[in-house]
Amino acid sequence: MKLKKAKGKIRKERVTIGSKSLLFPVLIILLLTLIVSYFFLDYYFSIIEKRDIYAKVILSDHYGFDINGTALIFGMIAPGGSASKELIITNDYEREVNVKFLVEGGIGEFMRISENNFVLGKNEVKKIGFVVLFPSSAEYGVYDGNVVVLIRKA
């Protein structure tokens, strides 16, 4: 509300800022925010368990292996070679779950997973194969990262 003085009298005058023209964009922004929040929160809260499994391979001029029960260590391979490991996953939950693998780090570019983003029934056991494949042009070095296992409500 704006006060205006006109010839000794004070007059009230309403000032409006296109309230009708702003209402529609504000409602659209609010609606989009609610929709995005709903899907993000549903995804976030549907995660039952998250595990990080360390993964490593050494690209060298000779071969070697490593026995490790807590990580995906592929040992040493030569450029143009490959190595594989298996992971056994068991659903101990009282419901079926969705299992998804994400690979992070330098090893991710060269790793293939036999099956990903699947439903695992109650008490079901599944073997998942992990293979690292390197082109013959790959440089020697250590390639590592994490395999993230996301277990969500199905």
Secondary structure, DSSP 8 states (H G I E B T S, - for coil): -EEEEETTEEEEE-----HHHHHHHHHHHHHHHHHHHHHHHHHHHTEEEEEEEEEEEEE-SS-B----SSSEEEEEE-TT-EEEEEEEEE--SSS-EEEEEEEEEGGGGGEEESS-SEEE-TT-EEEEEEEEE--TT--SEEEEEEEEEEEEE-
